[in-house]
Amino acid sequence: MIKKTWNEQANETRRDPYTQAKTAFENAYHDAKDDGLNPVKPTEEKIQAAAKKIAAEK
């Protein structure tokens, strides 16, 4: 298995709008779960809508 540096991982998550949106939702979900909350997992529909918004901003 190839180990990636933090910088490589960060660059990978900024690769395209879909990956950016998915990563942001996953991070928010896990942060809320770590805080003891019961978050709802993001749906594919929400991820795609966020990706479209990110793409429009570029």
PDB file of N, CA, C and O in Angstrom:
ATOM      1  N   MET A   1       0.834  -1.180   0.000  1.00  0.00           N
ATOM      2  CA  MET A   1       0.000   0.000   0.000  1.00  0.00           C
ATOM      3  C   MET A   1       0.881   1.247   0.000  1.00  0.00           C
ATOM      4  O   MET A   1       1.880   1.317   0.716  1.00  0.00           O
ATOM      5  N   ILE A   2       0.503   2.206  -0.796  1.00  0.00           N
ATOM      6  CA  ILE A   2       1.264   3.443  -0.899  1.00  0.00           C
ATOM      7  C   ILE A   2       0.737   4.438   0.127  1.00  0.00           C
ATOM      8  O   ILE A   2      -0.464   4.698   0.201  1.00  0.00           O
ATOM      9  N   LYS A   3       1.646   4.984   0.907  1.00  0.00           N
ATOM     10  CA  LYS A   3       1.271   5.993   1.897  1.00  0.00           C
ATOM     11  C   LYS A   3       1.374   7.366   1.245  1.00  0.00           C
ATOM     12  O   LYS A   3       2.373   7.681   0.599  1.00  0.00           O
ATOM     13  N   LYS A   4       0.347   8.170   1.415  1.00  0.00           N
ATOM     14  CA  LYS A   4       0.354   9.525   0.883  1.00  0.00           C
ATOM     15  C   LYS A   4       0.615  10.502   2.019  1.00  0.00           C
ATOM     16  O   LYS A   4       0.190  10.284   3.153  1.00  0.00           O
ATOM     17  N   THR A   5       1.319  11.581   1.698  1.00  0.00           N
ATOM     18  CA  THR A   5       1.555  12.618   2.692  1.00  0.00           C
ATOM     19  C   THR A   5       0.271  13.419   2.877  1.00  0.00           C
ATOM     20  O   THR A   5      -0.663  13.312   2.082  1.00  0.00           O
ATOM     21  N   TRP A   6       0.239  14.225   3.940  1.00  0.00           N
ATOM     22  CA  TRP A   6      -0.930  15.081   4.170  1.00  0.00           C
ATOM     23  C   TRP A   6      -1.148  16.008   2.982  1.00  0.00           C
ATOM     24  O   TRP A   6      -2.286  16.256   2.583  1.00  0.00           O
ATOM     25  N   ASN A   7      -0.067  16.515   2.422  1.00  0.00           N
ATOM     26  CA  ASN A   7      -0.168  17.432   1.288  1.00  0.00           C
ATOM     27  C   ASN A   7      -0.760  16.729   0.069  1.00  0.00           C
ATOM     28  O   ASN A   7      -1.599  17.300  -0.628  1.00  0.00           O
ATOM     29  N   GLU A   8      -0.336  15.512  -0.187  1.00  0.00           N
ATOM     30  CA  GLU A   8      -0.879  14.746  -1.310  1.00  0.00           C
ATOM     31  C   GLU A   8      -2.362  14.449  -1.099  1.00  0.00           C
ATOM     32  O   GLU A   8      -3.155  14.523  -2.037  1.00  0.00           O
ATOM     33  N   GLN A   9      -2.732  14.114   0.134  1.00  0.00           N
ATOM     34  CA  GLN A   9      -4.141  13.849   0.427  1.00  0.00           C
ATOM     35  C   GLN A   9      -4.982  15.109   0.236  1.00  0.00           C
ATOM     36  O   GLN A   9      -6.092  15.044  -0.294  1.00  0.00           O
ATOM     37  N   ALA A  10      -4.454  16.250   0.667  1.00  0.00           N
ATOM     38  CA  ALA A  10      -5.179  17.514   0.506  1.00  0.00           C
ATOM     39  C   ALA A  10      -5.349  17.847  -0.971  1.00  0.00           C
ATOM     40  O   ALA A  10      -6.421  18.282  -1.390  1.00  0.00           O
ATOM     41  N   ASN A  11      -4.306  17.648  -1.753  1.00  0.00           N
ATOM     42  CA  ASN A  11      -4.399  17.905  -3.191  1.00  0.00           C
ATOM     43  C   ASN A  11      -5.408  16.970  -3.845  1.00  0.00           C
ATOM     44  O   ASN A  11      -6.131  17.376  -4.755  1.00  0.00           O
ATOM     45  N   GLU A  12      -5.461  15.748  -3.396  1.00  0.00           N
ATOM     46  CA  GLU A  12      -6.394  14.764  -3.948  1.00  0.00           C
ATOM     47  C   GLU A  12      -7.840  15.181  -3.695  1.00  0.00           C
ATOM     48  O   GLU A  12      -8.694  15.024  -4.567  1.00  0.00           O
ATOM     49  N   THR A  13      -8.118  15.714  -2.504  1.00  0.00           N
ATOM     50  CA  THR A  13      -9.495  16.110  -2.186  1.00  0.00           C
ATOM     51  C   THR A  13      -9.920  17.358  -2.937  1.00  0.00           C
ATOM     52  O   THR A  13     -11.117  17.620  -3.061  1.00  0.00           O
ATOM     53  N   ARG A  14      -8.971  18.135  -3.441  1.00  0.00           N
ATOM     54  CA  ARG A  14      -9.302  19.338  -4.211  1.00  0.00           C
ATOM     55  C   ARG A  14      -9.298  19.080  -5.706  1.00  0.00           C
ATOM     56  O   ARG A  14      -9.407  20.013  -6.501  1.00  0.00           O
ATOM     57  N   ARG A  15      -9.175  17.838  -6.087  1.00  0.00           N
ATOM     58  CA  ARG A  15      -9.031  17.461  -7.494  1.00  0.00           C
ATOM     59  C   ARG A  15     -10.213  17.905  -8.346  1.00  0.00           C
ATOM     60  O   ARG A  15     -10.025  18.461  -9.428  1.00  0.00           O
ATOM     61  N   ASP A  16     -11.423  17.664  -7.868  1.00  0.00           N
ATOM     62  CA  ASP A  16     -12.611  18.032  -8.642  1.00  0.00           C
ATOM     63  C   ASP A  16     -13.745  18.396  -7.684  1.00  0.00           C
ATOM     64  O   ASP A  16     -13.687  18.054  -6.503  1.00  0.00           O
ATOM     65  N   PRO A  17     -14.769  19.083  -8.177  1.00  0.00           N
ATOM     66  CA  PRO A  17     -15.862  19.529  -7.303  1.00  0.00           C
ATOM     67  C   PRO A  17     -16.572  18.394  -6.565  1.00  0.00           C
ATOM     68  O   PRO A  17     -16.934  18.555  -5.399  1.00  0.00           O
ATOM     69  N   TYR A  18     -16.775  17.260  -7.214  1.00  0.00           N
ATOM     70  CA  TYR A  18     -17.472  16.145  -6.560  1.00  0.00           C
ATOM     71  C   TYR A  18     -16.663  15.645  -5.360  1.00  0.00           C
ATOM     72  O   TYR A  18     -17.215  15.428  -4.282  1.00  0.00           O
ATOM     73  N   THR A  19     -15.373  15.467  -5.549  1.00  0.00           N
ATOM     74  CA  THR A  19     -14.520  14.987  -4.462  1.00  0.00           C
ATOM     75  C   THR A  19     -14.475  16.001  -3.328  1.00  0.00           C
ATOM     76  O   THR A  19     -14.484  15.625  -2.156  1.00  0.00           O
ATOM     77  N   GLN A  20     -14.428  17.287  -3.672  1.00  0.00           N
ATOM     78  CA  GLN A  20     -14.444  18.334  -2.644  1.00  0.00           C
ATOM     79  C   GLN A  20     -15.723  18.256  -1.815  1.00  0.00           C
ATOM     80  O   GLN A  20     -15.678  18.295  -0.585  1.00  0.00           O
ATOM     81  N   ALA A  21     -16.854  18.146  -2.491  1.00  0.00           N
ATOM     82  CA  ALA A  21     -18.141  18.099  -1.793  1.00  0.00           C
ATOM     83  C   ALA A  21     -18.250  16.855  -0.920  1.00  0.00           C
ATOM     84  O   ALA A  21     -18.672  16.933   0.234  1.00  0.00           O
ATOM     85  N   LYS A  22     -17.870  15.716  -1.470  1.00  0.00           N
ATOM     86  CA  LYS A  22     -17.967  14.460  -0.719  1.00  0.00           C
ATOM     87  C   LYS A  22     -17.076  14.504   0.524  1.00  0.00           C
ATOM     88  O   LYS A  22     -17.487  14.077   1.603  1.00  0.00           O
ATOM     89  N   THR A  23     -15.868  15.015   0.368  1.00  0.00           N
ATOM     90  CA  THR A  23     -14.943  15.114   1.494  1.00  0.00           C
ATOM     91  C   THR A  23     -15.483  16.056   2.561  1.00  0.00           C
ATOM     92  O   THR A  23     -15.402  15.758   3.752  1.00  0.00           O
ATOM     93  N   ALA A  24     -16.034  17.189   2.141  1.00  0.00           N
ATOM     94  CA  ALA A  24     -16.582  18.150   3.101  1.00  0.00           C
ATOM     95  C   ALA A  24     -17.738  17.536   3.892  1.00  0.00           C
ATOM     96  O   ALA A  24     -17.807  17.686   5.112  1.00  0.00           O
ATOM     97  N   PHE A  25     -18.644  16.846   3.195  1.00  0.00           N
ATOM     98  CA  PHE A  25     -19.767  16.207   3.882  1.00  0.00           C
ATOM     99  C   PHE A  25     -19.288  15.110   4.824  1.00  0.00           C
ATOM    100  O   PHE A  25     -19.783  14.999   5.946  1.00  0.00           O
ATOM    101  N   GLU A  26     -18.335  14.304   4.383  1.00  0.00           N
ATOM    102  CA  GLU A  26     -17.828  13.221   5.234  1.00  0.00           C
ATOM    103  C   GLU A  26     -17.148  13.778   6.481  1.00  0.00           C
ATOM    104  O   GLU A  26     -17.336  13.255   7.580  1.00  0.00           O
ATOM    105  N   ASN A  27     -16.357  14.840   6.312  1.00  0.00           N
ATOM    106  CA  ASN A  27     -15.684  15.442   7.464  1.00  0.00           C
ATOM    107  C   ASN A  27     -16.695  16.009   8.455  1.00  0.00           C
ATOM    108  O   ASN A  27     -16.556  15.819   9.664  1.00  0.00           O
ATOM    109  N   ALA A  28     -17.713  16.705   7.945  1.00  0.00           N
ATOM    110  CA  ALA A  28     -18.741  17.278   8.820  1.00  0.00           C
ATOM    111  C   ALA A  28     -19.506  16.168   9.543  1.00  0.00           C
ATOM    112  O   ALA A  28     -19.811  16.289  10.729  1.00  0.00           O
ATOM    113  N   TYR A  29     -19.809  15.099   8.830  1.00  0.00           N
ATOM    114  CA  TYR A  29     -20.525  13.961   9.426  1.00  0.00           C
ATOM    115  C   TYR A  29     -19.716  13.357  10.575  1.00  0.00           C
ATOM    116  O   TYR A  29     -20.245  13.128  11.663  1.00  0.00           O
ATOM    117  N   HIS A  30     -18.430  13.102  10.324  1.00  0.00           N
ATOM    118  CA  HIS A  30     -17.592  12.477  11.347  1.00  0.00           C
ATOM    119  C   HIS A  30     -17.332  13.421  12.520  1.00  0.00           C
ATOM    120  O   HIS A  30     -17.255  12.974  13.664  1.00  0.00           O
ATOM    121  N   ASP A  31     -17.196  14.722  12.247  1.00  0.00           N
ATOM    122  CA  ASP A  31     -17.030  15.688  13.336  1.00  0.00           C
ATOM    123  C   ASP A  31     -18.253  15.683  14.245  1.00  0.00           C
ATOM    124  O   ASP A  31     -18.121  15.671  15.469  1.00  0.00           O
ATOM    125  N   ALA A  32     -19.443  15.693  13.645  1.00  0.00           N
ATOM    126  CA  ALA A  32     -20.676  15.683  14.437  1.00  0.00           C
ATOM    127  C   ALA A  32     -20.798  14.386  15.239  1.00  0.00           C
ATOM    128  O   ALA A  32     -21.216  14.399  16.397  1.00  0.00           O
ATOM    129  N   LYS A  33     -20.432  13.280  14.615  1.00  0.00           N
ATOM    130  CA  LYS A  33     -20.496  11.984  15.301  1.00  0.00           C
ATOM    131  C   LYS A  33     -19.511  11.950  16.473  1.00  0.00           C
ATOM    132  O   LYS A  33     -19.827  11.428  17.542  1.00  0.00           O
ATOM    133  N   ASP A  34     -18.311  12.512  16.263  1.00  0.00           N
ATOM    134  CA  ASP A  34     -17.311  12.572  17.331  1.00  0.00           C
ATOM    135  C   ASP A  34     -17.781  13.441  18.497  1.00  0.00           C
ATOM    136  O   ASP A  34     -17.384  13.225  19.642  1.00  0.00           O
ATOM    137  N   ASP A  35     -18.634  14.428  18.195  1.00  0.00           N
ATOM    138  CA  ASP A  35     -19.163  15.313  19.236  1.00  0.00           C
ATOM    139  C   ASP A  35     -20.346  14.695  19.972  1.00  0.00           C
ATOM    140  O   ASP A  35     -20.955  15.341  20.825  1.00  0.00           O
ATOM    141  N   GLY A  36     -20.672  13.449  19.644  1.00  0.00           N
ATOM    142  CA  GLY A  36     -21.746  12.755  20.329  1.00  0.00           C
ATOM    143  C   GLY A  36     -23.122  12.994  19.734  1.00  0.00           C
ATOM    144  O   GLY A  36     -24.130  12.598  20.319  1.00  0.00           O
ATOM    145  N   LEU A  37     -23.171  13.636  18.580  1.00  0.00           N
ATOM    146  CA  LEU A  37     -24.448  13.885  17.920  1.00  0.00           C
ATOM    147  C   LEU A  37     -24.829  12.688  17.063  1.00  0.00           C
ATOM    148  O   LEU A  37     -24.026  11.774  16.874  1.00  0.00           O
ATOM    149  N   ASN A  38     -26.036  12.690  16.552  1.00  0.00           N
ATOM    150  CA  ASN A  38     -26.516  11.608  15.701  1.00  0.00           C
ATOM    151  C   ASN A  38     -26.816  12.182  14.309  1.00  0.00           C
ATOM    152  O   ASN A  38     -27.980  12.336  13.942  1.00  0.00           O
ATOM    153  N   PRO A  39     -25.764  12.499  13.533  1.00  0.00           N
ATOM    154  CA  PRO A  39     -25.976  13.145  12.236  1.00  0.00           C
ATOM    155  C   PRO A  39     -26.554  12.187  11.194  1.00  0.00           C
ATOM    156  O   PRO A  39     -26.414  10.969  11.296  1.00  0.00           O
ATOM    157  N   VAL A  40     -27.199  12.770  10.203  1.00  0.00           N
ATOM    158  CA  VAL A  40     -27.731  12.003   9.081  1.00  0.00           C
ATOM    159  C   VAL A  40     -26.652  11.962   8.005  1.00  0.00           C
ATOM    160  O   VAL A  40     -26.061  12.987   7.667  1.00  0.00           O
ATOM    161  N   LYS A  41     -26.400  10.771   7.473  1.00  0.00           N
ATOM    162  CA  LYS A  41     -25.392  10.655   6.416  1.00  0.00           C
ATOM    163  C   LYS A  41     -25.847  11.427   5.187  1.00  0.00           C
ATOM    164  O   LYS A  41     -27.031  11.415   4.850  1.00  0.00           O
ATOM    165  N   PRO A  42     -24.915  12.098   4.514  1.00  0.00           N
ATOM    166  CA  PRO A  42     -25.294  12.851   3.316  1.00  0.00           C
ATOM    167  C   PRO A  42     -25.717  11.910   2.188  1.00  0.00           C
ATOM    168  O   PRO A  42     -25.136  10.841   2.003  1.00  0.00           O
ATOM    169  N   THR A  43     -26.719  12.320   1.454  1.00  0.00           N
ATOM    170  CA  THR A  43     -27.186  11.518   0.324  1.00  0.00           C
ATOM    171  C   THR A  43     -26.380  11.872  -0.917  1.00  0.00           C
ATOM    172  O   THR A  43     -25.744  12.924  -0.981  1.00  0.00           O
ATOM    173  N   GLU A  44     -26.413  10.994  -1.886  1.00  0.00           N
ATOM    174  CA  GLU A  44     -25.727  11.246  -3.151  1.00  0.00           C
ATOM    175  C   GLU A  44     -26.285  12.514  -3.804  1.00  0.00           C
ATOM    176  O   GLU A  44     -25.549  13.281  -4.425  1.00  0.00           O
ATOM    177  N   GLU A  45     -27.579  12.718  -3.654  1.00  0.00           N
ATOM    178  CA  GLU A  45     -28.229  13.901  -4.228  1.00  0.00           C
ATOM    179  C   GLU A  45     -27.655  15.189  -3.629  1.00  0.00           C
ATOM    180  O   GLU A  45     -27.396  16.150  -4.352  1.00  0.00           O
ATOM    181  N   LYS A  46     -27.457  15.205  -2.318  1.00  0.00           N
ATOM    182  CA  LYS A  46     -26.886  16.383  -1.655  1.00  0.00           C
ATOM    183  C   LYS A  46     -25.445  16.606  -2.089  1.00  0.00           C
ATOM    184  O   LYS A  46     -25.027  17.743  -2.308  1.00  0.00           O
ATOM    185  N   ILE A  47     -24.692  15.530  -2.212  1.00  0.00           N
ATOM    186  CA  ILE A  47     -23.293  15.643  -2.630  1.00  0.00           C
ATOM    187  C   ILE A  47     -23.213  16.221  -4.038  1.00  0.00           C
ATOM    188  O   ILE A  47     -22.403  17.110  -4.299  1.00  0.00           O
ATOM    189  N   GLN A  48     -24.047  15.721  -4.943  1.00  0.00           N
ATOM    190  CA  GLN A  48     -24.023  16.211  -6.319  1.00  0.00           C
ATOM    191  C   GLN A  48     -24.468  17.667  -6.409  1.00  0.00           C
ATOM    192  O   GLN A  48     -23.919  18.433  -7.200  1.00  0.00           O
ATOM    193  N   ALA A  49     -25.456  18.056  -5.605  1.00  0.00           N
ATOM    194  CA  ALA A  49     -25.904  19.452  -5.601  1.00  0.00           C
ATOM    195  C   ALA A  49     -24.786  20.373  -5.110  1.00  0.00           C
ATOM    196  O   ALA A  49     -24.574  21.449  -5.669  1.00  0.00           O
ATOM    197  N   ALA A  50     -24.080  19.951  -4.074  1.00  0.00           N
ATOM    198  CA  ALA A  50     -22.964  20.744  -3.561  1.00  0.00           C
ATOM    199  C   ALA A  50     -21.836  20.812  -4.585  1.00  0.00           C
ATOM    200  O   ALA A  50     -21.193  21.852  -4.732  1.00  0.00           O
ATOM    201  N   ALA A  51     -21.592  19.719  -5.290  1.00  0.00           N
ATOM    202  CA  ALA A  51     -20.547  19.695  -6.317  1.00  0.00           C
ATOM    203  C   ALA A  51     -20.878  20.675  -7.441  1.00  0.00           C
ATOM    204  O   ALA A  51     -19.989  21.358  -7.950  1.00  0.00           O
ATOM    205  N   LYS A  52     -22.142  20.747  -7.829  1.00  0.00           N
ATOM    206  CA  LYS A  52     -22.548  21.704  -8.869  1.00  0.00           C
ATOM    207  C   LYS A  52     -22.307  23.134  -8.408  1.00  0.00           C
ATOM    208  O   LYS A  52     -21.855  23.975  -9.185  1.00  0.00           O
ATOM    209  N   LYS A  53     -22.608  23.408  -7.147  1.00  0.00           N
ATOM    210  CA  LYS A  53     -22.402  24.746  -6.597  1.00  0.00           C
ATOM    211  C   LYS A  53     -20.910  25.090  -6.570  1.00  0.00           C
ATOM    212  O   LYS A  53     -20.525  26.208  -6.911  1.00  0.00           O
ATOM    213  N   ILE A  54     -20.081  24.140  -6.171  1.00  0.00           N
ATOM    214  CA  ILE A  54     -18.630  24.356  -6.143  1.00  0.00           C
ATOM    215  C   ILE A  54     -18.112  24.614  -7.551  1.00  0.00           C
ATOM    216  O   ILE A  54     -17.290  25.506  -7.760  1.00  0.00           O
ATOM    217  N   ALA A  55     -18.592  23.834  -8.518  1.00  0.00           N
ATOM    218  CA  ALA A  55     -18.151  23.992  -9.910  1.00  0.00           C
ATOM    219  C   ALA A  55     -18.559  25.358 -10.456  1.00  0.00           C
ATOM    220  O   ALA A  55     -17.814  25.965 -11.226  1.00  0.00           O
ATOM    221  N   ALA A  56     -19.729  25.841 -10.066  1.00  0.00           N
ATOM    222  CA  ALA A  56     -20.203  27.141 -10.546  1.00  0.00           C
ATOM    223  C   ALA A  56     -19.365  28.287  -9.984  1.00  0.00           C
ATOM    224  O   ALA A  56     -19.251  29.341 -10.610  1.00  0.00           O
ATOM    225  N   GLU A  57     -18.781  28.083  -8.810  1.00  0.00           N
ATOM    226  CA  GLU A  57     -17.962  29.120  -8.179  1.00  0.00           C
ATOM    227  C   GLU A  57     -16.571  29.216  -8.788  1.00  0.00           C
ATOM    228  O   GLU A  57     -15.894  30.231  -8.619  1.00  0.00           O
ATOM    229  N   LYS A  58     -16.137  28.189  -9.484  1.00  0.00           N
ATOM    230  CA  LYS A  58     -14.780  28.181 -10.061  1.00  0.00           C
ATOM    231  C   LYS A  58     -14.716  28.949 -11.345  1.00  0.00           C
ATOM    232  O   LYS A  58     -13.652  29.041 -11.957  1.00  0.00           O
TER     233      LYS A  58
END
